[in-house]
Amino acid sequence: MQTPETFRRVEAAGFDVLFISHAAAILQVDFPDALSELADVLLNIQIPIEELIGSGGGETQGTQRLRRALSSLEWNKRSFVIQKTINGVPRESISHEVDHVRTVVSAQGERSELALEIEWNNKDPFFDRDLENFKRLHAEAAISAGLIVTRGQSLQADIRGFVSRWAKENQIRSFDDLASKGVVPTPKQKAAIQKQVTRARNPKDFVEAWVDKFVNDKFSTATTHWAKLMERVSRGVGSPCPLVLIGIPSSMITFDEDPAVVSALLAEGSSEEDEQD
């Protein structure tokens, strides 16, 4: 089945979108409101380049805002406990925690649930964990479908260029310049960068050496992004659970934002971190 009409605007905005194992039909028929609100939340993602750099590769305030937007629409964290018994004797108990679960109750009082995980920048084996959790939960009729949001193809391809542009626009030429922007590499990273800059053969300029180190350390191909997710589903990981896979595009990264807007967004993200702590 083609992408539901409600979600085509997400595709049109550049997101990678893939529905697997009848997920499109399930969401369109049983979860139309949830699908529409998810589309609204995704289309409102905004990640100023300052967040991408300042996060050091961790979860940006933009993805934290995404989490909060979902939570405000009752996509809440949930623990599923599956307990099996034989002749009344408990034999096995497995717990699965999902960051965002959306519950829908039909007119007949039947509960159906969607499970969603955001993998912005974890080690790529986290995809195996998520997909296997979805598979088990679906097999036990605990969820109707599993959803994963991660970095899309265009964003992964453009990260190096984005970081380089930020460095050049901010006239980064030294560790002191980075520090003035709140970016402080570790001693090990500084040593690796300095080695690239001072080597006798084909030395790199400071910006190139720092960009290479930053991107390779924080957004390498071994982290969670669209291509790594596709590797898993092409091997059948998570099958036969219906899946909705979503990749955040490079168009969500913004430059030349009003400093006051960036400061407000950063403060909003920091406030969210404090609440979670």
C-alpha positions, -999 to 999 in steps of 0.1 A, spaced: 0 0 0 12 35 -8 21 60 19 -11 73 35 -22 107 23 -17 122 58 19 113 57 27 123 21 35 158 33 63 143 54 78 127 23 74 159 4 94 177 31 124 154 23 120 128 51 128 92 43 97 72 49 92 35 47 61 14 57 67 -23 61 44 -54 66 11 -36 61 20 -8 85 5 18 61 -29 1 62 -28 -5 99 -20 31 107 -44 46 81 -74 25 94 -67 21 131 -45 52 139 -54 80 115 -53 107 143 -20 94 157 -5 94 121 -16 129 115 -3 143 148 30 125 142 33 142 108 26 176 125 53 170 150 79 159 125 73 188 102 79 212 131 114 198 138 139 226 139 176 221 147 198 252 144 234 243 134 245 256 169 226 227 185 242 202 162 277 215 171 269 222 208 254 187 214 289 172 207 271 145 187 246 137 215 209 142 214 202 178 203 177 201 219 158 197 187 153 160 193 145 167 229 118 190 217 106 163 194 103 140 224 84 166 244 60 173 216 52 136 213 48 133 251 24 162 251 2 142 226 3 112 249 31 93 232 44 84 266 71 61 280 59 27 288 72 -6 302 57 -38 289 60 -68 311 54 -102 295 50 -130 320 44 -166 310 32 -193 333 29 -231 331 1 -247 352 -1 -215 372 36 -214 379 55 -183 366 83 -195 343 94 -164 324 91 -126 328 105 -102 302 103 -64 305 105 -41 274 107 -3 279 97 19 250 102 57 250 70 66 232 38 46 231 5 59 217 -27 42 229 -59 43 209 -92 30 223 -119 20 198 -156 26 201 -159 -10 213 -134 -4 240 -105 -22 224 -70 -9 231 -44 -7 203 -9 7 208 20 20 187 56 19 199 81 45 188 118 50 194 140 79 184 176 69 175 193 102 168 229 92 175 234 59 193 256 30 184 240 12 155 233 -21 174 205 -1 192 185 -7 160 187 -45 166 174 -39 201 145 -18 190 135 -40 161 137 -72 182 117 -56 210 90 -46 185 90 -81 171 84 -97 205 58 -71 215 39 -76 183 41 -114 186 24 -110 220 -2 -87 206 11 -59 228 16 -34 199 1 -30 165 32 -15 149 67 -2 157 81 31 146 117 43 145 129 79 138 166 84 130 189 106 109 179 104 72 201 98 42 205 135 33 213 145 68 240 119 72 255 129 38 255 166 46 267 166 82 304 171 73 295 200 50 273 216 77 300 214 104 326 228 79 303 257 70 297 265 107 335 265 113 342 288 84 314 312 91 325 315 127 362 320 116 374 289 136 412 287 133 422 274 167 412 256 199 407 290 215 382 299 187 363 267 194 363 274 231 348 309 225 318 291 210 315 266 238 332 237 220 360 221 239 376 189 224 390 163 249 428 161 254 428 130 232 409 148 204 432 178 207 462 156 203 448 138 173 439 172 156 473 187 164 490 156 149 471 161 116 480 198 115 517 195 123 526 164 104 554 168 78 536 152 49 503 166 37 494 186 68 458 196 72 446 231 81 431 234 115 394 236 104 397 205 82 414 185 109 388 195 135 359 189 112 372 154 103 377 145 140 344 159 152 323 142 125 342 109 126 339 107 164 303 119 167 284 110 135 304 80 121 288 54 98 288 31 129 261 52 145 223 51 141 213 65 107 191 55 78 216 33 59 223 12 91 185 9 97 180 -4 61 208 -30 66 187 -44 95 153 -45 78 168 -59 46 180 -89 67 145 -93 82 154 -80 116 121 -72 134 100 -91 108 70 -97 107 62 -67 129 46 -39 109 71 -10 109 72 27 100 107 40 95 114 77 93 146 95 85 151 132 95 164 152 64 191 177 62 165 205 56 157 204 93 192 218 101 190 256 99 216 284 95 215 321 101 188 319 128 182 350 149 206 346 179 177 353 202 157 324 187 187 301 190 192 311 226 155 304 234 157 270 217 188 261 236 173 272 269 141 252 261 162 221 255 182 226 287 150 231 306 138 198 292 170 180 303 166 194 338 130 180 340 142 146 329 169 146 355 
